[in-house]
Amino acid sequence: MTIDLQNLGRRFNQEWIFRNVNYQFAGSEKYAVLGPNGSGKSTLLSILIGSLSPSEGEIHYQETPAAGTEKRIPVENIYKQLSFAAPYLDLIEEFTLLETIAFHFQFKRFYAGMDAESLLSLLGLAKSQDKALKYFSSGMKQRTKLALACCADTPLLFLDEPTSNLDAQGVDWYLGLIERFSVNRMLIIGSNQEFEYSFCRHYVQLSDYK
């Protein structure tokens, strides 16, 4: 899978958030999108996942099947290829944890070796499986978002500010999650906390595109 950005830019009103982004995300690599708060990390991720259109430039998605012939994926279909977690991503508060898992995996397949029971075990929230999410703490909700994204069988995994609302134990849990579930898939993280992306090999510094 490759994602090609060609002269990509986004503005709000008359202010450019970033411009002239020429970059290729490719293969099963780990990327960090870096910059201080307000620099446009979440905006770029929103464009990458197809939920926001660029103000200028183009974005192209291509997959390479086993035969080796590249296949272009329309932006309106890219959601089928990706999983995404962010602290601002809403969950359905009235659903229980079990209902949330069942609902999510009507649209995505489980990562190899995972099912609802093993996901609950991974979360450490089996005792809360019948509790509505509106009664979860912010940390429990963030763990749930991360687990749903990481445990879905998609070639693309996007995480924005992944350890928001997590305590020190939660951060260790997140790092273990990444080690286990980032194999053979592209991982793109929006962050300004080095411990969230220390394992990444490639960096997109948004200050280079102002």
DRENDRENVO-271534 format. One record per residue (C-alpha): x negated, y, z negated; residue number from 0. Coordinates in nm, 3 decimals, padded with zeros to 5 digits. Last residue first. Layout:
{node {X Y Z} NUM} ...
***
This chain:
{node {-00.442 02.628 -00.621} 209} {node {-00.547 02.285 -00.493} 208} {node {-00.871 02.215 -00.679} 207} {node {-00.704 02.299 -01.011} 206} {node {-00.487 01.995 -00.945} 205} {node {-00.773 01.757 -01.022} 204} {node {-00.690 01.423 -00.861} 203} {node {-00.909 01.161 -01.027} 202} {node {-01.015 00.809 -00.931} 201} {node {-01.153 00.522 -01.140} 200} {node {-00.891 00.517 -01.415} 199} {node {-00.967 00.334 -01.742} 198} {node {-00.996 00.658 -01.942} 197} {node {-00.643 00.755 -01.833} 196} {node {-00.438 00.792 -02.152} 195} {node {-00.749 00.836 -02.371} 194} {node {-00.839 01.146 -02.169} 193} {node {-00.521 01.336 -02.256} 192} {node {-00.423 01.582 -01.981} 191} {node {-00.205 01.331 -01.800} 190} {node {-00.018 01.223 -01.488} 189} {node {-00.093 00.856 -01.426} 188} {node {-00.097 00.669 -01.094} 187} {node {-00.134 00.289 -01.095} 186} {node {-00.148 00.086 -00.775} 185} {node {-00.086 -00.283 -00.828} 184} {node {-00.295 -00.599 -00.844} 183} {node {-00.344 -00.588 -01.222} 182} {node {-00.184 -00.295 -01.404} 181} {node {00.031 -00.510 -01.632} 180} {node {-00.206 -00.660 -01.888} 179} {node {-00.464 -00.386 -01.934} 178} {node {-00.193 -00.122 -01.911} 177} {node {00.018 -00.285 -02.182} 176} {node {-00.286 -00.323 -02.407} 175} {node {-00.354 00.050 -02.373} 174} {node {00.011 00.124 -02.452} 173} {node {00.003 -00.091 -02.769} 172} {node {-00.309 00.093 -02.887} 171} {node {-00.125 00.423 -02.828} 170} {node {00.177 00.292 -03.019} 169} {node {-00.040 00.208 -03.319} 168} {node {-00.177 00.564 -03.312} 167} {node {00.173 00.712 -03.291} 166} {node {00.374 00.740 -02.969} 165} {node {00.601 01.037 -02.892} 164} {node {00.419 01.113 -02.566} 163} {node {00.182 00.826 -02.487} 162} {node {00.269 00.794 -02.118} 161} {node {00.238 01.160 -02.015} 160} {node {00.372 01.067 -01.670} 159} {node {00.341 00.705 -01.557} 158} {node {00.376 00.579 -01.201} 157} {node {00.344 00.211 -01.106} 156} {node {00.342 00.105 -00.740} 155} {node {00.333 -00.257 -00.617} 154} {node {00.655 -00.339 -00.804} 153} {node {00.741 -00.639 -01.023} 152} {node {00.897 -00.467 -01.321} 151} {node {00.733 -00.527 -01.660} 150} {node {00.533 -00.202 -01.651} 149} {node {00.834 00.021 -01.589} 148} {node {01.069 -00.141 -01.841} 147} {node {00.787 -00.161 -02.098} 146} {node {00.698 00.207 -02.061} 145} {node {01.057 00.323 -02.094} 144} {node {01.117 00.099 -02.397} 143} {node {00.801 00.220 -02.569} 142} {node {00.915 00.579 -02.511} 141} {node {01.255 00.502 -02.661} 140} {node {01.099 00.342 -02.967} 139} {node {00.875 00.646 -03.014} 138} {node {01.166 00.890 -02.984} 137} {node {01.348 00.694 -03.255} 136} {node {01.630 00.464 -03.151} 135} {node {01.989 00.526 -03.266} 134} {node {02.099 00.663 -02.928} 133} {node {01.953 00.344 -02.779} 132} {node {02.246 00.140 -02.910} 131} {node {02.140 -00.148 -03.136} 130} {node {02.192 -00.505 -03.018} 129} {node {01.824 -00.576 -02.944} 128} {node {01.706 -00.400 -03.259} 127} {node {01.576 -00.711 -03.437} 126} {node {01.395 -00.811 -03.116} 125} {node {01.209 -00.479 -03.114} 124} {node {00.846 -00.589 -03.099} 123} {node {00.828 -00.443 -02.752} 122} {node {00.639 -00.741 -02.613} 121} {node {00.881 -00.976 -02.789} 120} {node {01.175 -00.797 -02.632} 119} {node {01.004 -00.824 -02.294} 118} {node {00.945 -01.195 -02.354} 117} {node {01.316 -01.249 -02.416} 116} {node {01.426 -01.044 -02.115} 115} {node {01.193 -01.225 -01.877} 114} {node {00.824 -01.207 -01.791} 113} {node {00.585 -01.459 -01.636} 112} {node {00.544 -01.267 -01.310} 111} {node {00.678 -00.911 -01.343} 110} {node {01.056 -00.913 -01.354} 109} {node {01.246 -00.819 -01.042} 108} {node {01.398 -00.475 -01.010} 107} {node {01.751 -00.345 -00.951} 106} {node {01.957 -00.577 -01.173} 105} {node {01.650 -00.570 -01.393} 104} {node {01.730 -00.226 -01.529} 103} {node {02.085 -00.319 -01.629} 102} {node {01.982 -00.634 -01.816} 101} {node {01.704 -00.448 -02.000} 100} {node {01.935 -00.163 -02.096} 99} {node {02.208 -00.405 -02.206} 98} {node {01.959 -00.583 -02.432} 97} {node {01.845 -00.251 -02.580} 96} {node {02.203 -00.147 -02.641} 95} {node {02.361 00.095 -02.397} 94} {node {02.528 00.415 -02.521} 93} {node {02.209 00.620 -02.480} 92} {node {02.168 00.547 -02.111} 91} {node {01.799 00.628 -02.072} 90} {node {01.676 00.965 -01.950} 89} {node {01.331 01.028 -01.805} 88} {node {01.179 01.328 -01.983} 87} {node {00.921 01.114 -02.166} 86} {node {00.811 00.959 -01.835} 85} {node {00.817 00.611 -01.685} 84} {node {00.826 00.509 -01.319} 83} {node {00.841 00.186 -01.122} 82} {node {00.786 00.170 -00.748} 81} {node {00.847 -00.020 -00.426} 80} {node {01.226 -00.001 -00.407} 79} {node {01.209 00.371 -00.478} 78} {node {01.016 00.410 -00.152} 77} {node {01.331 00.364 00.056} 76} {node {01.430 00.730 00.105} 75} {node {01.066 00.814 00.176} 74} {node {01.068 00.587 00.480} 73} {node {00.813 00.302 00.458} 72} {node {00.562 00.272 00.744} 71} {node {00.437 -00.080 00.814} 70} {node {00.071 -00.157 00.874} 69} {node {-00.011 -00.482 01.051} 68} {node {-00.248 -00.705 00.854} 67} {node {-00.055 -01.030 00.887} 66} {node {-00.030 -01.044 00.507} 65} {node {00.174 -00.724 00.504} 64} {node {00.005 -00.383 00.488} 63} {node {00.227 -00.120 00.331} 62} {node {00.250 00.241 00.433} 61} {node {00.388 00.552 00.266} 60} {node {00.352 00.894 00.427} 59} {node {00.370 01.240 00.268} 58} {node {00.383 01.556 00.475} 57} {node {00.299 01.925 00.452} 56} {node {00.502 02.212 00.318} 55} {node {00.760 02.275 00.046} 54} {node {00.730 01.912 -00.061} 53} {node {01.051 01.723 -00.140} 52} {node {01.134 01.600 -00.489} 51} {node {01.263 01.259 -00.602} 50} {node {01.043 01.063 -00.362} 49} {node {00.813 00.898 -00.616} 48} {node {00.512 01.093 -00.489} 47} {node {00.704 01.422 -00.488} 46} {node {00.808 01.377 -00.852} 45} {node {00.448 01.284 -00.936} 44} {node {00.330 01.611 -00.781} 43} {node {00.582 01.810 -00.983} 42} {node {00.490 01.624 -01.303} 41} {node {00.126 01.720 -01.256} 40} {node {00.202 02.077 -01.154} 39} {node {-00.042 02.288 -01.358} 38} {node {00.215 02.373 -01.626} 37} {node {00.028 02.191 -01.901} 36} {node {-00.338 02.153 -01.810} 35} {node {-00.454 01.947 -01.514} 34} {node {-00.517 01.590 -01.406} 33} {node {-00.354 01.331 -01.182} 32} {node {-00.526 01.005 -01.280} 31} {node {-00.561 00.718 -01.034} 30} {node {-00.602 00.342 -01.080} 29} {node {-00.658 00.127 -00.771} 28} {node {-00.468 -00.168 -00.629} 27} {node {-00.474 -00.037 -00.273} 26} {node {-00.480 00.322 -00.158} 25} {node {-00.396 00.675 -00.270} 24} {node {-00.500 00.913 00.008} 23} {node {-00.553 01.286 -00.035} 22} {node {-00.509 01.614 00.144} 21} {node {-00.344 01.865 -00.086} 20} {node {-00.329 02.197 00.095} 19} {node {-00.125 02.378 -00.169} 18} {node {-00.036 02.362 -00.540} 17} {node {00.220 02.528 -00.767} 16} {node {00.276 02.807 -00.516} 15} {node {00.483 03.094 -00.654} 14} {node {00.739 03.260 -00.428} 13} {node {01.044 03.074 -00.561} 12} {node {00.901 02.747 -00.682} 11} {node {00.627 02.619 -00.453} 10} {node {00.503 02.283 -00.337} 9} {node {00.222 02.193 -00.102} 8} {node {00.094 01.895 00.092} 7} {node {-00.159 01.946 00.369} 6} {node {-00.134 01.572 00.441} 5} {node {-00.077 01.335 00.151} 4} {node {-00.115 00.968 00.241} 3} {node {00.018 00.694 00.013} 2} {node {-00.123 00.349 00.082} 1} {node {00.000 00.000 00.000} 0} 
***
